[in-house]
Amino acid sequence: MGKSKIIEKSNLHPRNLHRNGYDFEFLVGKVPSLEGHLFVNDFDTVTLDFSVPSSIRALNSALLSAHYGIHKWDIPKGYLCPPIPGRADHLHYIADLLGYKEGDNEKKRILDIGTGSNIVYPLLGSKIYRWDFLATEVDPKAYKAARQIVEANDLQKRIQVAFQKDQNKVFFGVVRRDETFDACICNPPFHGSPEEAEAGSKRKWKNLGKKVKKESLLNFGGQSSELSYPGGEVEFVKNIIHESRKLPHLCKWFTTLVSKKASLKPLEKSLESAKAKKVKIIEMGQGQKVSRILAWQY
């Protein structure tokens, strides 16, 4: 087999275990089944075809097993398979927001809005920082898959999974009025419609130099509820802001990812109207992409 090339990703958080990229030799040593998804490219470098959903799932499973001790993880076909380094980065910045210091073992409780079938944030957060989680989900199949992963890894004491029956609600229906969390986190759907999400998936295929295959387009992009919401991420986050105003003591910090820079201005106006006392925007660099965490408190 060729060389296992490691490229430092210096724009990732200093505590991120994946700053040195994917060490496939190490991963195969820990999870031999991953080798069947690897190949040697024209530069004699071991790599993986990132356009093949089954290969992405195998990579995620290997990363979770080798680095975090999550040995039983899989998701239903066609559901969103998130990049582990980026999700870990998000949690490291949330830890900084909560005042984390090296060696800090203070117990935290986090609310994950729309955890998905992959339930990656609670899995990583419970292992990296030993946080407890309440993870919510509106899709019945994703909810069932998330619960199965938690139970298979015996993490029920750290991670609760709640089904949100009303797709138009965020906190109401899944939290008690007397409950409190150190933070809520969310990676909202940022497309405004399924058609817009499909167009985004097509661009991903094109950027990978692959011919678009209709039968695998949705598998590559994830489910509609994971990728799109009427009005896109702005309207989704406005719902979070609206409900946070009604439950100001629910979280010490309300937070969400914001993918588009243009989304910040209308959301900041909404926070001003909601009379948020403190607002922070935290930038995260992941490859060529810059994401932002919008955080506020009352």
Backbone torsions as a table, in degrees:
resi	resn	phi	psi	omega
1	MET	NA	155.6	-177.4
2	GLY	-76.0	-166.4	-178.1
3	LYS	-75.4	145.1	173.5
4	SER	-96.5	93.7	-173.0
5	LYS	-75.5	132.8	179.3
6	ILE	-118.6	122.0	179.8
7	ILE	-116.0	124.1	-179.0
8	GLU	-67.2	131.8	176.4
9	LYS	-104.8	78.5	-171.4
10	SER	-67.5	-12.9	179.2
11	ASN	-84.3	-3.9	173.7
12	LEU	-78.9	160.6	-178.9
13	HIS	-57.6	142.2	-177.7
14	PRO	-55.4	-28.2	-179.8
15	ARG	-89.3	-0.3	-176.8
16	ASN	-73.2	124.1	-178.8
17	LEU	-66.4	-12.6	-172.8
18	HIS	-105.6	18.0	178.8
19	ARG	-60.9	-25.9	-179.7
20	ASN	-94.5	17.4	177.4
21	GLY	75.2	-162.8	-177.5
22	TYR	-93.5	117.8	175.3
23	ASP	-94.0	91.2	-173.9
24	PHE	-65.7	-31.9	178.4
25	GLU	-63.0	-44.9	177.5
26	PHE	-62.7	-45.2	-176.8
27	LEU	-64.7	-42.4	178.9
28	VAL	-65.6	-33.8	176.7
29	GLY	-62.2	-32.9	179.9
30	LYS	-89.7	-36.6	-177.4
31	VAL	-132.1	85.0	-174.5
32	PRO	-56.4	-28.2	-177.4
33	SER	-63.9	-19.6	179.6
34	LEU	-66.2	-27.0	-174.7
35	GLU	-57.5	-32.6	-179.7
36	GLY	-66.2	-12.4	-179.9
37	HIS	-102.1	-1.8	-176.2
38	LEU	-99.9	158.5	174.8
39	PHE	-150.4	165.3	178.1
40	VAL	-100.6	122.9	-177.2
41	ASN	-84.2	-173.9	-176.6
42	ASP	-65.5	-16.0	179.6
43	PHE	-98.3	15.2	-179.9
44	ASP	60.2	35.0	179.9
45	THR	-114.8	134.8	177.3
46	VAL	-72.8	128.9	179.8
47	THR	-150.0	-172.5	-175.8
48	LEU	-136.6	146.1	179.0
49	ASP	-81.0	103.4	-174.5
50	PHE	-76.6	2.0	175.9
51	SER	-95.9	-2.4	-178.4
52	VAL	-102.1	111.5	-176.1
53	PRO	-54.4	-40.1	-179.1
54	SER	-65.5	-32.6	178.0
55	SER	-71.5	-38.1	177.2
56	ILE	-64.5	-42.6	177.9
57	ARG	-62.6	-40.4	179.3
58	ALA	-64.7	-40.1	178.5
59	LEU	-64.0	-46.7	179.6
60	ASN	-60.6	-42.8	179.2
61	SER	-61.0	-40.9	179.7
62	ALA	-68.3	-42.9	178.7
63	LEU	-61.6	-45.2	-179.4
64	LEU	-65.1	-38.0	-179.8
65	SER	-72.1	-50.3	-173.8
66	ALA	-70.5	-38.1	-174.0
67	HIS	-99.6	-25.3	-171.9
68	TYR	-126.5	-0.3	177.2
69	GLY	73.1	20.7	173.9
70	ILE	-95.1	101.0	-169.7
71	HIS	-96.9	-7.7	-179.6
72	LYS	-130.4	97.9	-178.0
73	TRP	-146.1	130.1	171.8
74	ASP	-162.9	160.9	-179.0
75	ILE	-130.7	157.9	178.1
76	PRO	-62.9	148.7	179.1
77	LYS	-58.2	133.5	177.1
78	GLY	93.6	-4.5	179.9
79	TYR	-94.2	157.4	-174.5
80	LEU	-61.3	130.6	-179.4
81	CYS	-115.4	97.5	-169.8
82	PRO	-79.6	155.1	175.7
83	PRO	-72.9	123.3	-176.9
84	ILE	-61.9	-45.1	-179.6
85	PRO	-57.4	-41.4	-179.6
86	GLY	-67.6	-39.1	179.0
87	ARG	-68.3	-38.9	176.9
88	ALA	-63.9	-40.5	179.1
89	ASP	-58.7	-45.3	178.8
90	HIS	-54.4	-46.6	-178.0
91	LEU	-66.8	-35.6	178.0
92	HIS	-63.5	-39.6	178.7
93	TYR	-71.1	-32.2	174.5
94	ILE	-65.9	-40.2	177.4
95	ALA	-59.9	-42.9	177.2
96	ASP	-61.6	-42.0	178.7
97	LEU	-59.6	-34.9	-179.4
98	LEU	-85.8	5.8	175.1
99	GLY	83.6	26.2	-178.8
100	TYR	-62.3	136.2	171.4
101	LYS	-122.9	148.4	-178.6
102	GLU	-52.4	128.4	-179.5
103	GLY	88.9	-1.6	-179.3
104	ASP	-70.7	123.5	178.7
105	ASN	-114.9	19.7	-178.9
106	GLU	-63.1	133.3	-176.4
107	LYS	-70.7	134.6	177.8
108	LYS	-128.0	152.0	175.9
109	ARG	-125.7	126.8	-173.3
110	ILE	-120.8	141.0	175.5
111	LEU	-105.0	118.3	-179.8
112	ASP	-102.0	112.4	-177.4
113	ILE	-87.2	117.4	179.6
114	GLY	71.4	62.2	-172.2
115	THR	-67.7	-24.9	-178.9
116	GLY	78.5	169.3	179.0
117	SER	-66.2	-23.8	-176.5
118	ASN	-79.4	-21.9	179.7
119	ILE	40.6	39.8	-171.8
120	VAL	-68.9	-42.5	-178.8
121	TYR	-57.6	-51.6	178.2
122	PRO	-62.1	-37.9	178.4
123	LEU	-60.6	-49.7	-179.1
124	LEU	-66.5	-46.0	-177.2
125	GLY	-63.8	-34.8	179.2
126	SER	-70.5	-29.3	-178.9
127	LYS	-88.2	-41.6	-177.0
128	ILE	-74.5	-46.4	-172.7
129	TYR	-117.4	-1.4	-178.9
130	ARG	59.6	34.7	176.2
131	TRP	-78.9	155.2	171.2
132	ASP	-97.4	149.7	-175.0
133	PHE	-134.1	144.9	159.5
134	LEU	-112.4	118.3	-177.4
135	ALA	-110.6	127.2	-178.5
136	THR	-109.2	153.1	-179.1
137	GLU	-155.1	139.3	-178.9
138	VAL	-97.5	-21.0	-177.5
139	ASP	-87.6	119.6	-175.9
140	PRO	-57.5	-41.7	-178.9
141	LYS	-68.5	-41.0	177.8
142	ALA	-65.5	-41.0	177.9
143	TYR	-58.9	-46.8	-179.8
144	LYS	-62.9	-44.0	-179.6
145	ALA	-63.7	-41.3	179.7
146	ALA	-62.1	-44.3	179.1
147	ARG	-62.3	-40.1	-179.4
148	GLN	-63.4	-39.6	178.7
149	ILE	-64.3	-43.8	179.7
150	VAL	-61.1	-46.5	-178.8
151	GLU	-67.6	-39.0	-179.8
152	ALA	-63.4	-28.6	-179.8
153	ASN	-101.6	10.2	176.4
154	ASP	53.7	48.2	-178.5
155	LEU	-113.1	20.7	-176.2
156	GLN	-61.5	-28.7	-179.0
157	LYS	-73.2	-22.1	-179.2
158	ARG	-102.6	-28.4	-174.0
159	ILE	-126.3	119.5	171.6
160	GLN	-103.3	141.6	177.4
161	VAL	-118.4	126.5	-177.8
162	ALA	-119.6	138.8	178.3
163	PHE	-90.2	124.3	177.0
164	GLN	-91.8	110.2	-176.0
165	LYS	-73.9	-30.6	-176.1
166	ASP	-102.9	111.0	-176.9
167	GLN	-67.1	-13.7	179.0
168	ASN	-93.9	1.2	-179.9
169	LYS	-110.6	153.7	178.6
170	VAL	-111.2	-65.0	-178.6
171	PHE	-94.1	-42.4	-176.2
172	PHE	-64.3	132.4	-179.7
173	GLY	101.8	-18.2	-179.9
174	VAL	-126.8	-12.1	177.2
175	VAL	-123.3	151.8	174.2
176	ARG	-86.5	152.5	-178.0
177	ARG	-65.3	-23.8	-179.9
178	ASP	-92.2	-0.8	179.8
179	GLU	-75.7	149.1	174.3
180	THR	-137.0	151.1	179.1
181	PHE	-134.3	154.9	175.0
182	ASP	-73.1	-33.2	177.8
183	ALA	-161.4	155.1	164.8
184	CYS	-110.4	149.0	177.8
185	ILE	-129.4	154.2	-179.3
186	CYS	-159.4	141.0	169.9
187	ASN	-117.6	88.9	-169.3
188	PRO	-72.7	154.2	171.7
189	PRO	-64.8	130.4	-173.8
190	PHE	-106.6	-7.7	174.9
191	HIS	-83.8	151.0	-178.5
192	GLY	-87.3	-12.0	-178.3
193	SER	-160.6	161.4	175.9
194	PRO	-58.9	-34.8	179.9
195	GLU	-65.1	-41.7	177.9
196	GLU	-65.4	-38.2	178.1
197	ALA	-65.0	-40.4	179.3
198	GLU	-64.0	-40.2	178.0
199	ALA	-62.7	-37.4	177.8
200	GLY	-65.5	-38.6	177.5
201	SER	-64.7	-39.1	178.7
202	LYS	-63.1	-39.0	178.1
203	ARG	-64.2	-37.9	178.5
204	LYS	-62.4	-45.3	178.1
205	TRP	-59.1	-45.4	-178.1
206	LYS	-63.1	-41.6	-179.9
207	ASN	-64.8	-26.9	177.9
208	LEU	-85.0	0.5	179.4
209	GLY	73.5	24.9	-177.5
210	LYS	-108.4	147.7	174.5
211	LYS	-73.2	134.5	-179.3
212	VAL	-69.2	125.7	178.6
213	LYS	-112.4	116.9	-175.3
214	LYS	-56.7	-40.6	-175.1
215	GLU	-69.2	-21.5	-178.8
216	SER	-113.3	6.7	-177.1
217	LEU	-62.5	-47.9	-178.8
218	LEU	-69.2	-34.4	178.0
219	ASN	-60.8	-36.0	-179.8
220	PHE	-71.3	-37.7	-171.3
221	GLY	-93.1	-19.2	-176.9
222	GLY	100.1	175.0	-179.1
223	GLN	-76.7	158.2	-178.0
224	SER	-58.0	-44.0	-177.7
225	SER	-66.4	-22.4	178.6
226	GLU	-81.7	-26.3	-171.5
227	LEU	-109.2	-25.2	-173.9
228	SER	-134.2	154.4	178.5
229	TYR	-155.5	138.4	180.0
230	PRO	-54.2	118.5	-176.6
231	GLY	92.7	-2.5	176.4
232	GLY	68.4	-159.6	-174.3
233	GLU	-64.6	-29.7	-179.8
234	VAL	-61.0	-50.0	-178.6
235	GLU	-68.8	-35.6	178.6
236	PHE	-62.9	-47.1	-178.8
237	VAL	-69.9	-33.2	175.8
238	LYS	-59.7	-35.7	176.1
239	ASN	-63.5	-41.2	178.2
240	ILE	-62.3	-45.5	-179.8
241	ILE	-61.2	-45.1	-179.4
242	HIS	-58.3	-46.7	-179.1
243	GLU	-73.8	-32.4	178.4
244	SER	-63.2	-33.5	177.9
245	ARG	-63.3	-34.4	179.9
246	LYS	-79.6	-21.1	179.4
247	LEU	-127.4	60.2	-171.4
248	PRO	-63.3	-22.6	-178.3
249	HIS	-96.9	5.2	-179.0
250	LEU	-63.7	-42.5	-177.2
251	CYS	-130.2	140.5	172.4
252	LYS	-63.6	-39.7	174.6
253	TRP	-132.0	126.0	168.6
254	PHE	-92.5	129.7	-178.5
255	THR	-139.8	156.5	173.6
256	THR	-156.6	151.1	170.6
257	LEU	-73.7	146.7	173.0
258	VAL	-130.5	115.4	-174.7
259	SER	-80.0	-39.4	-174.7
260	LYS	-99.8	128.6	179.3
261	LYS	-59.4	-35.7	-179.0
262	ALA	-64.7	-18.8	-179.9
263	SER	-75.4	-19.4	-173.1
264	LEU	-64.6	-44.0	-174.3
265	LYS	-59.5	-51.6	178.3
266	PRO	-63.5	-31.7	179.7
267	LEU	-72.8	-37.4	176.0
268	GLU	-64.1	-36.5	176.7
269	LYS	-64.8	-39.6	177.9
270	SER	-64.1	-39.6	178.6
271	LEU	-67.5	-34.9	176.2
272	GLU	-64.7	-42.7	177.8
273	SER	-65.8	-33.5	179.4
274	ALA	-78.9	-3.9	178.3
275	LYS	63.5	39.2	173.0
276	ALA	-63.8	134.6	-176.1
277	LYS	-81.3	-29.3	-177.5
278	LYS	-141.7	132.7	179.1
279	VAL	-130.7	133.7	177.0
280	LYS	-128.2	144.3	172.5
281	ILE	-120.8	118.1	-176.6
282	ILE	-111.9	120.0	180.0
283	GLU	-88.3	139.7	176.3
284	MET	-126.0	129.6	177.7
285	GLY	-100.8	123.8	179.2
286	GLN	-133.6	97.2	-176.3
287	GLY	68.6	-130.4	178.5
288	GLN	-83.9	-9.9	-173.7
289	LYS	-97.4	142.2	173.0
290	VAL	-114.9	121.8	175.3
291	SER	-108.8	164.9	-177.7
292	ARG	-134.0	143.1	170.2
293	ILE	-102.6	122.2	173.9
294	LEU	-97.7	123.1	-176.2
295	ALA	-128.9	142.2	178.4
296	TRP	-149.9	159.0	175.5
297	GLN	-146.8	161.9	-176.8
298	TYR	-109.9	NA	NA
